[in-house]
Amino acid sequence: MNIITYRLTLIHRKLDEEISRELKRRIPDWMRLLRLKKLRLAVKDRLHRHAPLMMRRPGPALPKPL
């Protein structure tokens, strides 16, 4: 995992936590929820753009199943 993917994953996780926290409030702020969800989706899209690059890089060979 490269640094970009790692940081995007951390941001995505923090946004998930913020969304959960907002939903647990007595009266959730729906505008804030929409903004957080939109940001989370943008981060997810960027992660998926970087994922194919990660798949093409050679890594350690996996052992063959017996």
Biopython code that builds the backbone (N, CA, C, O; Angstrom):
import numpy as np
from Bio.PDB.StructureBuilder import StructureBuilder

atoms = [
    (1, "MET", "N", (0.861, -1.170, 0.000)),
    (1, "MET", "CA", (0.000, 0.000, 0.000)),
    (1, "MET", "C", (0.909, 1.237, 0.000)),
    (1, "MET", "O", (1.805, 1.368, 0.834)),
    (2, "ASN", "N", (0.660, 2.122, -0.939)),
    (2, "ASN", "CA", (1.479, 3.330, -0.978)),
    (2, "ASN", "C", (0.885, 4.401, -0.060)),
    (2, "ASN", "O", (-0.187, 4.220, 0.517)),
    (3, "ILE", "N", (1.594, 5.500, 0.058)),
    (3, "ILE", "CA", (1.197, 6.547, 1.013)),
    (3, "ILE", "C", (-0.135, 7.189, 0.636)),
    (3, "ILE", "O", (-0.924, 7.534, 1.515)),
    (4, "ILE", "N", (-0.393, 7.353, -0.668)),
    (4, "ILE", "CA", (-1.655, 7.971, -1.100)),
    (4, "ILE", "C", (-2.832, 7.092, -0.709)),
    (4, "ILE", "O", (-3.821, 7.573, -0.156)),
    (5, "THR", "N", (-2.721, 5.804, -0.996)),
    (5, "THR", "CA", (-3.795, 4.872, -0.659)),
    (5, "THR", "C", (-4.005, 4.816, 0.848)),
    (5, "THR", "O", (-5.140, 4.783, 1.324)),
    (6, "TYR", "N", (-2.914, 4.807, 1.587)),
    (6, "TYR", "CA", (-2.993, 4.757, 3.044)),
    (6, "TYR", "C", (-3.721, 5.986, 3.600)),
    (6, "TYR", "O", (-4.608, 5.861, 4.444)),
    (7, "ARG", "N", (-3.338, 7.169, 3.119)),
    (7, "ARG", "CA", (-3.962, 8.400, 3.622)),
    (7, "ARG", "C", (-5.430, 8.484, 3.229)),
    (7, "ARG", "O", (-6.263, 8.918, 4.025)),
    (8, "LEU", "N", (-5.755, 8.070, 2.004)),
    (8, "LEU", "CA", (-7.154, 8.075, 1.581)),
    (8, "LEU", "C", (-7.979, 7.112, 2.432)),
    (8, "LEU", "O", (-9.127, 7.401, 2.769)),
    (9, "THR", "N", (-7.390, 5.971, 2.775)),
    (9, "THR", "CA", (-8.080, 5.004, 3.630)),
    (9, "THR", "C", (-8.343, 5.598, 5.011)),
    (9, "THR", "O", (-9.422, 5.413, 5.574)),
    (10, "LEU", "N", (-7.364, 6.305, 5.551)),
    (10, "LEU", "CA", (-7.554, 6.950, 6.855)),
    (10, "LEU", "C", (-8.650, 8.011, 6.798)),
    (10, "LEU", "O", (-9.486, 8.096, 7.698)),
    (11, "ILE", "N", (-8.644, 8.811, 5.748)),
    (11, "ILE", "CA", (-9.668, 9.850, 5.596)),
    (11, "ILE", "C", (-11.045, 9.215, 5.482)),
    (11, "ILE", "O", (-12.006, 9.689, 6.087)),
    (12, "HIS", "N", (-11.138, 8.136, 4.701)),
    (12, "HIS", "CA", (-12.422, 7.440, 4.525)),
    (12, "HIS", "C", (-12.926, 6.914, 5.869)),
    (12, "HIS", "O", (-14.112, 7.024, 6.180)),
    (13, "ARG", "N", (-12.023, 6.346, 6.657)),
    (13, "ARG", "CA", (-12.395, 5.812, 7.972)),
    (13, "ARG", "C", (-12.880, 6.925, 8.903)),
    (13, "ARG", "O", (-13.865, 6.753, 9.621)),
    (14, "LYS", "N", (-12.189, 8.062, 8.888)),
    (14, "LYS", "CA", (-12.597, 9.192, 9.732)),
    (14, "LYS", "C", (-13.962, 9.726, 9.316)),
    (14, "LYS", "O", (-14.777, 10.084, 10.166)),
    (15, "LEU", "N", (-14.211, 9.781, 8.012)),
    (15, "LEU", "CA", (-15.518, 10.233, 7.536)),
    (15, "LEU", "C", (-16.613, 9.261, 7.968)),
    (15, "LEU", "O", (-17.703, 9.686, 8.349)),
    (16, "ASP", "N", (-16.328, 7.956, 7.910)),
    (16, "ASP", "CA", (-17.293, 6.959, 8.393)),
    (16, "ASP", "C", (-17.627, 7.192, 9.864)),
    (16, "ASP", "O", (-18.788, 7.126, 10.267)),
    (17, "GLU", "N", (-16.595, 7.465, 10.655)),
    (17, "GLU", "CA", (-16.812, 7.705, 12.083)),
    (17, "GLU", "C", (-17.647, 8.962, 12.311)),
    (17, "GLU", "O", (-18.535, 8.978, 13.163)),
    (18, "GLU", "N", (-17.360, 10.005, 11.554)),
    (18, "GLU", "CA", (-18.127, 11.252, 11.681)),
    (18, "GLU", "C", (-19.588, 11.043, 11.287)),
    (18, "GLU", "O", (-20.491, 11.578, 11.932)),
    (19, "ILE", "N", (-19.817, 10.273, 10.241)),
    (19, "ILE", "CA", (-21.190, 9.988, 9.804)),
    (19, "ILE", "C", (-21.923, 9.206, 10.888)),
    (19, "ILE", "O", (-23.072, 9.512, 11.206)),
    (20, "SER", "N", (-21.265, 8.201, 11.454)),
    (20, "SER", "CA", (-21.885, 7.415, 12.527)),
    (20, "SER", "C", (-22.203, 8.291, 13.732)),
    (20, "SER", "O", (-23.276, 8.182, 14.327)),
    (21, "ARG", "N", (-21.263, 9.159, 14.083)),
    (21, "ARG", "CA", (-21.465, 10.052, 15.224)),
    (21, "ARG", "C", (-22.647, 10.990, 14.979)),
    (21, "ARG", "O", (-23.455, 11.232, 15.875)),
    (22, "GLU", "N", (-22.738, 11.507, 13.769)),
    (22, "GLU", "CA", (-23.831, 12.429, 13.443)),
    (22, "GLU", "C", (-25.176, 11.705, 13.487)),
    (22, "GLU", "O", (-26.168, 12.265, 13.955)),
    (23, "LEU", "N", (-25.211, 10.469, 13.003)),
    (23, "LEU", "CA", (-26.464, 9.709, 13.006)),
    (23, "LEU", "C", (-26.931, 9.369, 14.418)),
    (23, "LEU", "O", (-28.128, 9.197, 14.649)),
    (24, "LYS", "N", (-26.004, 9.271, 15.360)),
    (24, "LYS", "CA", (-26.361, 8.939, 16.740)),
    (24, "LYS", "C", (-26.869, 10.143, 17.531)),
    (24, "LYS", "O", (-27.403, 9.990, 18.629)),
    (25, "ARG", "N", (-26.701, 11.334, 16.973)),
    (25, "ARG", "CA", (-27.193, 12.527, 17.662)),
    (25, "ARG", "C", (-28.712, 12.483, 17.755)),
    (25, "ARG", "O", (-29.387, 11.831, 16.958)),
    (26, "ARG", "N", (-29.217, 13.179, 18.728)),
    (26, "ARG", "CA", (-30.670, 13.209, 18.937)),
    (26, "ARG", "C", (-31.389, 13.767, 17.707)),
    (26, "ARG", "O", (-32.398, 13.219, 17.262)),
    (27, "ILE", "N", (-30.861, 14.855, 17.171)),
    (27, "ILE", "CA", (-31.409, 15.440, 15.942)),
    (27, "ILE", "C", (-30.237, 15.610, 14.967)),
    (27, "ILE", "O", (-29.521, 16.610, 15.027)),
    (28, "PRO", "N", (-30.042, 14.635, 14.069)),
    (28, "PRO", "CA", (-28.920, 14.727, 13.127)),
    (28, "PRO", "C", (-29.064, 15.924, 12.184)),
    (28, "PRO", "O", (-30.166, 16.273, 11.760)),
    (29, "ASP", "N", (-27.954, 16.524, 11.877)),
    (29, "ASP", "CA", (-27.915, 17.636, 10.922)),
    (29, "ASP", "C", (-27.808, 17.020, 9.524)),
    (29, "ASP", "O", (-26.745, 16.543, 9.127)),
    (30, "TRP", "N", (-28.910, 17.037, 8.794)),
    (30, "TRP", "CA", (-28.968, 16.351, 7.504)),
    (30, "TRP", "C", (-28.081, 17.009, 6.461)),
    (30, "TRP", "O", (-27.567, 16.329, 5.572)),
    (31, "MET", "N", (-27.893, 18.309, 6.552)),
    (31, "MET", "CA", (-26.992, 18.982, 5.609)),
    (31, "MET", "C", (-25.544, 18.538, 5.846)),
    (31, "MET", "O", (-24.787, 18.317, 4.902)),
    (32, "ARG", "N", (-25.181, 18.416, 7.110)),
    (32, "ARG", "CA", (-23.825, 17.944, 7.431)),
    (32, "ARG", "C", (-23.649, 16.501, 6.976)),
    (32, "ARG", "O", (-22.601, 16.134, 6.445)),
    (33, "LEU", "N", (-24.684, 15.682, 7.187)),
    (33, "LEU", "CA", (-24.619, 14.293, 6.741)),
    (33, "LEU", "C", (-24.436, 14.205, 5.229)),
    (33, "LEU", "O", (-23.620, 13.421, 4.745)),
    (34, "LEU", "N", (-25.184, 14.998, 4.492)),
    (34, "LEU", "CA", (-25.046, 14.987, 3.035)),
    (34, "LEU", "C", (-23.634, 15.387, 2.612)),
    (34, "LEU", "O", (-23.054, 14.781, 1.712)),
    (35, "ARG", "N", (-23.089, 16.408, 3.268)),
    (35, "ARG", "CA", (-21.738, 16.863, 2.939)),
    (35, "ARG", "C", (-20.702, 15.778, 3.261)),
    (35, "ARG", "O", (-19.797, 15.525, 2.467)),
    (36, "LEU", "N", (-20.840, 15.140, 4.430)),
    (36, "LEU", "CA", (-19.906, 14.084, 4.818)),
    (36, "LEU", "C", (-19.985, 12.893, 3.868)),
    (36, "LEU", "O", (-18.963, 12.324, 3.487)),
    (37, "LYS", "N", (-21.201, 12.525, 3.490)),
    (37, "LYS", "CA", (-21.369, 11.389, 2.578)),
    (37, "LYS", "C", (-20.810, 11.694, 1.197)),
    (37, "LYS", "O", (-20.247, 10.818, 0.541)),
    (38, "LYS", "N", (-20.966, 12.929, 0.758)),
    (38, "LYS", "CA", (-20.427, 13.326, -0.538)),
    (38, "LYS", "C", (-18.896, 13.281, -0.510)),
    (38, "LYS", "O", (-18.266, 12.819, -1.461)),
    (39, "LEU", "N", (-18.309, 13.761, 0.578)),
    (39, "LEU", "CA", (-16.855, 13.697, 0.730)),
    (39, "LEU", "C", (-16.370, 12.253, 0.774)),
    (39, "LEU", "O", (-15.361, 11.910, 0.158)),
    (40, "ARG", "N", (-17.095, 11.408, 1.508)),
    (40, "ARG", "CA", (-16.712, 9.999, 1.605)),
    (40, "ARG", "C", (-16.745, 9.333, 0.235)),
    (40, "ARG", "O", (-15.860, 8.543, -0.094)),
    (41, "LEU", "N", (-17.755, 9.645, -0.559)),
    (41, "LEU", "CA", (-17.857, 9.081, -1.899)),
    (41, "LEU", "C", (-16.706, 9.565, -2.785)),
    (41, "LEU", "O", (-16.161, 8.790, -3.571)),
    (42, "ALA", "N", (-16.339, 10.830, -2.663)),
    (42, "ALA", "CA", (-15.220, 11.363, -3.447)),
    (42, "ALA", "C", (-13.916, 10.654, -3.072)),
    (42, "ALA", "O", (-13.104, 10.344, -3.944)),
    (43, "VAL", "N", (-13.719, 10.402, -1.786)),
    (43, "VAL", "CA", (-12.519, 9.693, -1.331)),
    (43, "VAL", "C", (-12.537, 8.260, -1.851)),
    (43, "VAL", "O", (-11.507, 7.741, -2.282)),
    (44, "LYS", "N", (-13.693, 7.627, -1.812)),
    (44, "LYS", "CA", (-13.816, 6.254, -2.307)),
    (44, "LYS", "C", (-13.500, 6.191, -3.803)),
    (44, "LYS", "O", (-12.828, 5.266, -4.258)),
    (45, "ASP", "N", (-13.980, 7.167, -4.561)),
    (45, "ASP", "CA", (-13.674, 7.217, -5.995)),
    (45, "ASP", "C", (-12.174, 7.348, -6.232)),
    (45, "ASP", "O", (-11.621, 6.688, -7.112)),
    (46, "ARG", "N", (-11.520, 8.195, -5.453)),
    (46, "ARG", "CA", (-10.063, 8.343, -5.596)),
    (46, "ARG", "C", (-9.337, 7.064, -5.214)),
    (46, "ARG", "O", (-8.336, 6.708, -5.836)),
    (47, "LEU", "N", (-9.830, 6.372, -4.198)),
    (47, "LEU", "CA", (-9.225, 5.094, -3.816)),
    (47, "LEU", "C", (-9.331, 4.090, -4.953)),
    (47, "LEU", "O", (-8.375, 3.369, -5.238)),
    (48, "HIS", "N", (-10.482, 4.040, -5.602)),
    (48, "HIS", "CA", (-10.679, 3.097, -6.705)),
    (48, "HIS", "C", (-9.825, 3.474, -7.913)),
    (48, "HIS", "O", (-9.424, 2.597, -8.678)),
    (49, "ARG", "N", (-9.543, 4.757, -8.097)),
    (49, "ARG", "CA", (-8.652, 5.166, -9.183)),
    (49, "ARG", "C", (-7.223, 4.705, -8.919)),
    (49, "ARG", "O", (-6.486, 4.399, -9.856)),
    (50, "HIS", "N", (-6.831, 4.656, -7.654)),
    (50, "HIS", "CA", (-5.482, 4.215, -7.310)),
    (50, "HIS", "C", (-5.385, 2.702, -7.201)),
    (50, "HIS", "O", (-4.288, 2.156, -7.318)),
    (51, "ALA", "N", (-6.483, 2.014, -6.984)),
    (51, "ALA", "CA", (-6.466, 0.558, -6.804)),
    (51, "ALA", "C", (-5.928, -0.177, -8.027)),
    (51, "ALA", "O", (-5.111, -1.082, -7.853)),
    (52, "PRO", "N", (-6.334, 0.154, -9.261)),
    (52, "PRO", "CA", (-5.774, -0.573, -10.406)),
    (52, "PRO", "C", (-4.258, -0.428, -10.497)),
    (52, "PRO", "O", (-3.577, -1.355, -10.935)),
    (53, "LEU", "N", (-3.723, 0.711, -10.092)),
    (53, "LEU", "CA", (-2.274, 0.891, -10.094)),
    (53, "LEU", "C", (-1.614, -0.069, -9.112)),
    (53, "LEU", "O", (-0.542, -0.611, -9.383)),
    (54, "MET", "N", (-2.253, -0.270, -7.987)),
    (54, "MET", "CA", (-1.708, -1.178, -6.980)),
    (54, "MET", "C", (-1.746, -2.618, -7.471)),
    (54, "MET", "O", (-0.862, -3.407, -7.139)),
    (55, "MET", "N", (-2.758, -2.969, -8.255)),
    (55, "MET", "CA", (-2.896, -4.339, -8.749)),
    (55, "MET", "C", (-1.799, -4.671, -9.763)),
    (55, "MET", "O", (-1.382, -5.826, -9.852)),
    (56, "ARG", "N", (-1.330, -3.694, -10.521)),
    (56, "ARG", "CA", (-0.353, -3.941, -11.572)),
    (56, "ARG", "C", (1.059, -4.091, -11.031)),
    (56, "ARG", "O", (1.919, -4.661, -11.702)),
    (57, "ARG", "N", (1.306, -3.596, -9.846)),
    (57, "ARG", "CA", (2.657, -3.674, -9.295)),
    (57, "ARG", "C", (2.966, -5.098, -8.858)),
    (57, "ARG", "O", (2.144, -5.753, -8.216)),
    (58, "PRO", "N", (4.149, -5.569, -9.210)),
    (58, "PRO", "CA", (4.505, -6.928, -8.776)),
    (58, "PRO", "C", (4.724, -6.967, -7.268)),
    (58, "PRO", "O", (5.310, -6.057, -6.681)),
    (59, "GLY", "N", (4.254, -8.006, -6.679)),
    (59, "GLY", "CA", (4.405, -8.174, -5.243)),
    (59, "GLY", "C", (4.974, -9.549, -4.955)),
    (59, "GLY", "O", (5.394, -10.248, -5.878)),
    (60, "PRO", "N", (4.996, -9.943, -3.715)),
    (60, "PRO", "CA", (5.497, -11.279, -3.393)),
    (60, "PRO", "C", (4.574, -12.337, -3.978)),
    (60, "PRO", "O", (3.354, -12.179, -4.007)),
    (61, "ALA", "N", (5.180, -13.407, -4.438)),
    (61, "ALA", "CA", (4.404, -14.497, -5.034)),
    (61, "ALA", "C", (3.593, -15.197, -3.949)),
    (61, "ALA", "O", (4.086, -15.441, -2.848)),
    (62, "LEU", "N", (2.360, -15.512, -4.272)),
    (62, "LEU", "CA", (1.507, -16.234, -3.336)),
    (62, "LEU", "C", (1.792, -17.727, -3.442)),
    (62, "LEU", "O", (2.022, -18.231, -4.541)),
    (63, "PRO", "N", (1.780, -18.437, -2.330)),
    (63, "PRO", "CA", (2.010, -19.886, -2.401)),
    (63, "PRO", "C", (0.851, -20.572, -3.110)),
    (63, "PRO", "O", (-0.305, -20.166, -2.986)),
    (64, "LYS", "N", (1.184, -21.618, -3.854)),
    (64, "LYS", "CA", (0.150, -22.371, -4.565)),
    (64, "LYS", "C", (-0.590, -23.258, -3.576)),
    (64, "LYS", "O", (0.026, -23.860, -2.697)),
    (65, "PRO", "N", (-1.931, -23.341, -3.717)),
    (65, "PRO", "CA", (-2.686, -24.223, -2.814)),
    (65, "PRO", "C", (-2.351, -25.679, -3.080)),
    (65, "PRO", "O", (-2.053, -26.066, -4.211)),
    (66, "LEU", "N", (-2.403, -26.476, -2.035)),
    (66, "LEU", "CA", (-2.097, -27.910, -2.167)),
    (66, "LEU", "C", (-3.267, -28.686, -2.668)),
    (66, "LEU", "O", (-3.175, -29.903, -2.834)),
]
sb = StructureBuilder()
sb.init_structure("model")
sb.init_model(0)
sb.init_chain("A")
sb.init_seg("    ")
for serial, (resi, resn, name, xyz) in enumerate(atoms, 1):
    if name == "N":
        sb.init_residue(resn, " ", resi, " ")
    sb.init_atom(name, np.array(xyz, "f"), 0.0, 1.0, " ", f" {name:<3s}", serial, name[0])
structure = sb.get_structure()
